[in-house]
Amino acid sequence: MFRTDTHGYAARVVTISPYGTWTSPIDAIDAARSGGGVLAADLAFGQAWWTESRPEEGGRVALMRETDDGAPAEVLAAPWNVRNRVHEYGGRPWAAFETDGHRQLAFTHWDDQRVYLLDLTEPDAVPRPVSPIPDRPQGVRYGELVAGPGGREVWCVRETVVGDSRVDVRRDLVALPVSGEAGEDATAVRTLAASHHFLTAPRPSPDGRHAAWIGWEHPAMPWDGTELCVAKITEDGLAPHRVLAGGATEAVCQVRWADDESVYALTDPTGWWNPHRITLDGAVTPLLAAEVEIGGPLWQLGASWLAPLGDGRHAVLRGGGLALLDEAEGTVRDVETPLPSWRSTLACDGRTILGVASGPRSKPAVVAVDVATLTSRVLTGQPADLPDPAWLPVPATRTFTGPDGQRIPAHVYPPTNPDFAAPEGELPPFLVHVHGGPTGQNTVVLDPTIAYFTSRGIGVVAVDYGGSSGYGRAYRERLRESWGVVDVADCAAVAEALAAEGTADPRRLAVRGGSAGGWTTAASLTTVSVYRCGTAMYPILDLTGWSSGETHDFESRYLDSLVGPLPETARRYRDRSPVNNVDRLAGPILLLQGLEDEICPPEQCDRFVNALAGRGIPFAYLAFEGEQHGFRRAETIRTALEAELSFYAQVLEFEAPGVPTLALRR
């Protein structure tokens, strides 16, 4: 059988073979290698700088920059690993600035979590520590590094472990002298503020007289309610602060100085994150009032959705795409770029807008946009082993209707392989992909894992269930005290709709997800009968355990809003936990877990497996040494993907050539 494909390739032989059995050039090794790449970008000294993850180097994060001739260069060679673990999710692990005629780079090194300083002006300089040796390994972490006034100090968030429990953590804003004296003498560290249990975004004003930051308290998460604080800078630290914006039901997610007397803030008093200008005396002026999100959940320190151009315009991320906001006119218009989906890592120095963007057939890349002409340059190339576009799916973005009539956005990725077609009348198996968070959001970007499945004839639908970000506070609040109910119902509704319209085989539906998505996977398998099986990666399985010290401090009170406050809703915690409902499991389950995970610890999977063993339900549990929350090592990613494919092949009844058979227990 022959056909000419839609990508302009020559006519080729097309083999008729059942869905799931198609051979693909995208193997698990390729998916693992391309699982890393560019993470975040910023501008320093008129050049683009960025971090990139390298699975082939054990997940090391390298710091890169663009040289004068436009070529990428590594700033710090191995074994330097530019990454921090503040809140366990990290963020903003470096800052470059100038002091006394010397260009300096400050960064956090993953292995010991100390801050180091490198004099970029001296060719033979080596990084030297500017923070003290902690009392315990990685016991003091530093994140969101910025230059203090005059470049004499590095300002940052400090997170200190003060006990043996995962929640025994204290945070403050501190200043580290660039002289390096704090590397030997802990008393040289200057405490700036300790206004809240959680702190982020320390920002000195241009004239060095004031500081701004964001803080919040348990049990709120930073998308529930935060406070924008400002204080005068004194010789001893900061004067008592004042709150300029935010509160229990308003979440400020970004702040940066507009001038010496006012700040720009992304906050959501109307239920949508929009930019505002706020003076030091508290006068608030919305720069935009629209039902569109310019902002997002602060899962990582240093996220940026707004960057002033310096001429009354602002580069903003609207709906995941780059746009320009005109402050005087109150208008926003999209900026056309070769890669349409931008991450929350936006910067501008008045001449160049810089960020990280991707597309359905492109990995994240550093993109620079000229402010004067709005023309774009892609500064980093695509991986050499990137699959041919003919094997990469382009999703259809659709809206489904949930059981309560609520609209549910989703991206539907069809089976895509130019060399294969299914027998007439056969419907494909479909995986419902559940994002994490649960305040995450699916974006249309090249995901090697999705392509791994679709190129073999397995469809994937990525669902933005109630609780997802990007659709306003009211949509996020649909999940309040309803985790394990709304998310499960929304995902099931999308799966059933695909089956009802003839897109998916109703007998071969599966659900998969990691972290909070792993929770929804397990909760789905124990509450609804839509799916034949599911894969839960580093999941939450026991709400009672997770709320009583098994997770890290950042999310230790998250369940107050997702499930309900304790002790009033203790029964709800027990009743919804999959570990207590293994007898209701609708089908086989695959568990994938990192053994060094401090967020969703392996004890959760251990209890679930112990409760499941001997019940006659097929399952497998793979635990990986050296992995934390989310897999970073190439070998782990490869093993997990091949195990997942073999698992689906056995349960959904198709042959999976070329992968080891996963042993299932009962």
N, C-alpha and C positions, 0 to 999 in steps of 0.2 A: 504494500500500500504506500502511496506517495502523497506528499502534499508540499506546498510552498508555505513556509511559516510566515507569521505576521511581522517578523523582525527584519525582513529583507534578506534572509539567508537563502541559499540555493535549495532546490527541492531535495528532500531527504527521505530515507526510508523510515516509516513510522511503524513500530511494532505494537500489535494489539496484545495487551497484557493487563491482568486485573490491577486495580488500584492497590497501592502499597507494595507491589512487587517490582515497580519500575527501578531500573538501575540508574544511578546518577553520578555525575562527576564530582558532586559535592559530598565528600565523605566527612566523617567525624573529625578527622585530623585537620582538614581544611577549615571546618567550622570552629575548631578549637583555636587554630592559629589566628583566624580573623576575628576571634571573640574579643580581642583587645583593641588597641588603637587610641585615637585622640580622646582625651577626657575633658579638658578645660583650657581656655586660652585667655591671654591678657596682653596688654601693650606695655613695654618698658624701653626707655631710651629710644623711642621711635621705631622699635622693632616688635615683631610678633613673637611671643613666647607661649609655650603650651606644654601640658603634661600628656603623656601617653602610657597606656598600660601594655605590658609585654608578657603574654601568657607563656611564651617559650622561654622566658627568663624567670619562671616561677611567679609571675604576676607582678614583677617589679614595675614601679612607676618611674619613668624617665622624664627629666626636664629638658625641653628642646627650645631652640630659638631659630629665627630666620637670620642668616648672615647678610652682610652687605651685598653679596652677589645673588641673594635670593634663595640660597641653598639651606636646607635644614641642618642644624648642627646640635649635637648632644652637649648640654652644658655640664652635666655631671655624669661621669662614667660609672659603671657598676663598680662596687656594690651599692652606691648611693641609691636610696629608694625614697622618692619625694612623696610622702604620704603620711597622714596623721590619723589617729583613731578617736578624736574628740567626738562624743556621742556615738562612737563606734562606726559612724558613717563618714566621718572626716570632712574634708573640704578646705579649700584655699590653703595649701601647705607651703606657699612660698611668697616672697615679695622682693622686688628689685627696686633700688632707690639710690640716690646719690647723697653723699655726705663728705664735706671737706674736700671736694674735688675727686673723690673716689667713688666708683660705682660698686655697689654692694649687692649681694644676693643673700637673703636670709631664707632658710628652708627647714622643714621638719624632716628628720630621717626616721623611716619606719622602724628600724630595728630597735632603737632605744628611745624614740619619740622626743629626743632633745632637739633644740633649735641650733643650727649651725650658720655661720656667716662666712661667705667667700668674697674676698676682694677681687672684683673682676678687672680692676685696673692693673693689678700685679700679675704678670704672666705665670709666675711660678707659685702663686699663692695656693694654699690648700684650705679646705673648710676647717674652721675652728669652732668649738662649742661656745655658745653664749648663754646657755641655760644650764642649771646645775645637774649633777648626777642624781637621779631619783633614788629614793630609799628602796624601791622594789622595781623589777624590770617593767618598763613601760608604765610605771606608776604615776608619772606626770606627763600629760600630753598637751601639746600646744597647737592651736589652729587659728585660721583666719589672720595670718600675719599681714601687718601693714606698717608703713614707716611712721614713726612718731614725729612730732614737730621738729623741723630742722634736720631730720634724719639721724638724730643722736641716739634714738632708741628704736627697738622693734616692739610695736604694740601687738597684743594677741590675746586670744582666749586661752586660759590655762584651766585644765581639768585635772584634779588631783584625787587619786584613790586614797581614801582615808580609813578603810576597813577591809574586811575579808568578803563582805557581801558585794554582789554586783551593783547594788544601789548605793554603796558607801562612797559617794563621790561629791566633791566640792568644786565649784567653778568661780573664777574671778577674771577680771581683765587686768593684765599686768604689762609692765614695760621692762624690756631687757636691754641693758646698755650695749651699744655696738662695740664698746671697748673690750667686751668679753669678760669683764670681771665677774659677772654672775656665773660664768662657767666653772669658776673655782669657789665662789663665795655666794651661797644662796641668799644672804642678806642684801645683796646688791640688786635683787629683783624688786621692782617697785610695784606695789599693788595700786591700781588705778580705781577700781570699783568692784564691789561685790553686792550689787543692788538686788539681784534676783538669783534664784537657783540656777536658771539657765540664762546665758549671756551670749550675744553674738554681735557682729558688725561694729567693732570699735572704730570710730572715724574722727580724727582731729580736724578742726575747721581750718580753712586755708591760712588764717592769720595765727593759728596756734593758740587761740584763747579759749576755745570751747571743744568739748568732745561730745559725740553722739553715739548711741548704741541702742540695741534692742534687747529686752529682757522679758522673761515670763516665769511663771511658777507652776508647780504641780497643782492640780492634775491636768492643766491645759497642755495641749500640744501647740506648736507655733502657728498652726493654721486655725486654731480656735480663738486665741486671744493673746496678744503681746502688747508691750508698752515701748514706745519710742521715747528714749531718755536723752536729756542734754544736761551738761554740767560745765562749770568753769574749770579750766585746767589750773592747778596750783603747783607749787614746788613739791608739795607732799603727795600729790596725786590729783584727785578731782574733788571739787566742792560738792555738797549735797545736790542731788540731781532733781530735775523737774521732768514731768511727763508731758510731752507735747501731743501725743496721739496714741490711739490704741485703747485697749481695755478688755474686759471679759469676753466680749462678743465682737471685737474688732482686732484683726491681726495685721500688724505691720510686718512686711516680709523683706523690705529693702530700704536702706537709707543712704543717702550721699549728700554732701554739702553742695548747695547751689551757689552760695557766696558766704561771706563772714557772718551774715545775720539770718540765713534761712537754709533749710534743707529740702531736698526732694525725698518724698517717701511714697512707697507703694503700700496702700492700705485699703481696707474694704468696708467702710462704714455703710455702704449701700448694698453690700452682699456681693460685690464684684471688686477684685483688685484693680484699682486704677491709680494713676500718679497724682500726687498732690504736692503743692509747695506750702511749707509751714515755716513761719517766722519764729524767732526765738521768744517772742512774746505770745506765741500760740495762735496767731492768725492763720487759718487754713484756707487755701485756694485750690479747688480741684482743677487739674489741668485737663481732665477728661471725665465725663460722666456718662458711661456707656455700659451696657450689659455685655461686656467682653472682659476676659481675664488678661491683665498685664501684671503678672506676678504668679506665684505658686507656692507650694508647701516647702518650708525650709528643712528639707531632709539633710542637706549638707551646708556647711558654713560657706559664706561668700557667694551664694548664688546671685545672679544679676540679670534682671529683665529690662533694665533701663540704663541708658548711658547718654548723658547730655553731650550735644555736639558743640556747645559753647556759643551758639548764635540764636538761641531761642527755640531751637529744635532738639528733639531727643530721639535717639534710636531706641526702639522698644520692641519687645517680642509680644505679638498679638496672635493668639491662636496657634502659637508655635512657629509663626513666620516673622520675618523682619519687616518692620514698618517704621515710618517717621511720624512723630507727633510734633505738630507746630503749636507751641505754647500760646502764642498770641491769638491764633485762629481757633484753637481747640479742635483741630482736625487731625485725622490719622490717615495716612495712605501707605499702601503696601510697597515694598521695595523688591523688585524682581531680582532673584539671585539664582545661580545654577543649581543650588541645593536648597530645597524649600523648608526643611524642618530644622529649626535652630534650638540649641540647648540653652539653658539659663546660665550662660557664661559670656555676657555681652560687655564689650569695652569700647571706648572711643577716646582719642587724644585730640580731637578737633580736626584732624586730617583724615583719619582712618577709623572706620567702624570694624571691629574685629569680633569674631565669634567662632563657634563650632557648629557646622551644619551638615546635614545628610539628606538622603532621598531614598526612595524605595529600592533603588539599585546602586546605591552609593553608601559606603561606610562614612562615619563622621570624619570631617576634614576641617582644617582651619581655613576660614574664608575672610578675606579683607575686602571692604567696600570703600571706595574713594568718596569722601564726603562731598567734594565739589561736583563730581560727575555721576556718582552713584553706580559706577562700573565696579565689577567684582573680579577678584583674583582668588583662585583656590591655591593655597600655599602648600598643602601637603597632598601627596599622591595617594591613589588607592593601592591596596596591597597587590603585590604581583600575582598572587594566587587567587585573586577575586574571581568568582565564577563568571562564566559567560552570561550576559544578560538574558539569553534565551531560557535559562534555567531559573531565573529569579522571578518570583511572583510579584505582580502589581495588585495591591488590594483594592477592593471596592469598599469605599466608606459609606456605611448605611446606617439607618436608624430603625430600630425594632421597637415593638410595643411590649411593655412588661405587664405582669398580671394586675398591677394597680393602675394601668393606663399610662404610666410614665414612659417617656421616650428613652431608649437605651442606645447610645452610639456604639458602633462596632466596626472593625475592619475585617473584611472577609478575604482571605487568601486562598485562591483556588489551586488545585493540583496543577503544576506547571512543569512540563518536560517536553521539549520539541521532538524527542525520539519515541515517545510512547503515547498511546491512547488506550482507553479502557474499552472492554467489550460493550456493545450496544445495550443500553438498558441498565448497566451497572451504576450504582451511586457510590461516591467515595466515602471512606471513613473520614471523620472530622474530629479535630482536637479543639476544644474550647480552651483558649489560653487566658489565664487569669493573672492580671498584673499584680504587683506587690503594693505595699503601702499600709492600708488599702487606699490611701489618697493618691496613688499613682495615676498615670494616664498613658494609654498606648499612643505612640506616634508612628507615622508612616516613614519608617527608616529600614534600611537593609538589615535584616536580622538573620545571620547565618543559620541559627537554629530553626527558624521557620522555613527557610529555603531547604534545609536538610530534609524536612518532612514533605514539603509540597513537591519537591522534585522527585519524590518517590511515589507520588500519587495520593498523598494524605493531605486533606484540606485543613486549614487552621482559621479560626475566627478569634480575634482579640477583642474582648468585651470591655467597655468602659461602664461598668456596673455602678449603681448608686453608691456614692461615696468617693467616686473618682474626682480628680481635680480637672480644671479647665472649663467647667460649666457653671461656675458660681457657687456661693456658699450653700444655697438651698439644696443643690444637687449633692454636695458633699454631706450635708446634714441628713439626707435620706438614710444614711447608715447609722445615725446616732442611736445607740442602744439596740441596734438591729443587725449587728455583725453576725453572720451565720444564717441570716434570714433573707435580707434584701439582696445581698451579693449572690447568694445561692439561687434565689428566685430569678434574678435578672439574667444570670448566665444560663440557667436552664431554659428560660423563655427564648433566648437567642438560639440555643441549640435546637429546641423543638420547632422554632420557626423555620430554620434551615432545613430540617427534616420534612416539615409539612409542605414546603414549596418545592421539594425535589432536588435541593442542592446537596444535601447530606444523607447518608444512609442512616435511618433511625436506629438500626440494630448495631451500628458501629460508631457510636459517639463516645468520646473520652474527654476527660478534663485534666488539665495540667496547670501548675503554677508554683512559684517559689515564694517563701516567706509568708506574707499575708495571702498571696495566691495559693500557697500550699495549704493554708488553713481552709480557704474556700473549697479547694479540691477535696480535702478530707471531710469537711462539713457537708459537701454535696453528696459524696458517696454514702454518707450515713443518714441522709434526710430525704433524698429524692431518688427516683429510679430511672433517671434519664440516661445515665452513662453506664457503659459496660465496665469501665475501669478508669483509673486515674493515676497520675504521677505527682507526688507532693515533694517538693524540694525545700530543704531546710525550713520545715513548716512549724506552725504553732498547732499543737494538738491537745493541749491541756490548759484551759484558761485559768483554772485554780492555781496550778503550779506556776504559770507564767506571771500571775499577779502577786505571787507571794515570794518573790526574790529570785526567780529563775532567769529573768531577763535583765538587761542593763538598765541603768537609771533613766535614760532618755525616754524610753517607752514603758517604764514600769507602772505608770498610771494611765496609759493610753486606753486601757479597757474600761476606765470610768466612763468614757464617752461612747466607746464602741459597744459595750455590753451593759454597763450600769454601775453605780457606786456600790461599794461594799460597806457593811455586810448586808445591806437591804436586798441585793439581787444575787446573793450567793447561790441560790438554787438555779438561777439562770446560767451561771458559770458552769455548774455541774451538768445541767441538762444539755447544753450546747456543745460541750467538749467532745470531739470525736473519740478521745481515749476512753470515754465512758459509754460509747455507742458502737463498739466494734461488732456487736452482735447484729447491728442493723446494716452493716456494710453491704452495699448493693453489688459489689464486684471486686475483682483483684485490685491491689494497690502496690505501687512502687514508691519506696521512700529513698531519697537521696539526701545525705547530711554531711556537713563539715564538722569535724571533731573539735575544732577550735572556735566554734560559733558561740559568741557571747550574747547574741541577740535571741536566737532560737536554739537553745543548747541541745546537744544530743540526748540528754536525759528524757526529753519529750518523746523522741522517736523510740528510745529504749522501752519506755512504759507502754507505748502503743503496740510495739512488736510483742512484748511479753503478754499483753492482753489478747493479741490476735493469734498467737501460736497455738496450734492444735485445734483450731475451729474449722479447718477444712477449706478456708478461703485462700486461694493462691496469693502470695505476696513475695516481695523481695525488698531487702534493706541493704543499701550500700553506704558505708561510712568512709570518709576520706580524711586521712591524716594531713595536717598542715593547712586545711581549708577553713576559712572563716564563713561569714554570712555572704553567700554568693561565691561561686567557684571562679578562681583566677588562674589556676595552673592548667596548661594545655592538656596534660595527661588526664587530669580529672574531668575536664570538659569532654574529652574524647570518650572516656569510659562511660560517663553518665549518658551521653547521647546514644551510644551504641546499645547500652542497656535499655534505654527507653524505647528505642525502635524494636528491639527484640521482644520486649514486654508487650507492645501493641500487636506485633505480629502473632504472638501466641494467643492473646486474648481475643483479638478481632479477626483472627483466622485468615492470615495471608502469609506468604513466604517473604522473608527478609534476607535476600542474598547478601553475603559479604560481611555479616556481623556475627560476633560470637553469640551463642544462645545463652540467654540469662536464665540461671537456675531459679525456679520458683519454689518457695516453701509453702506448707499448708499448716 
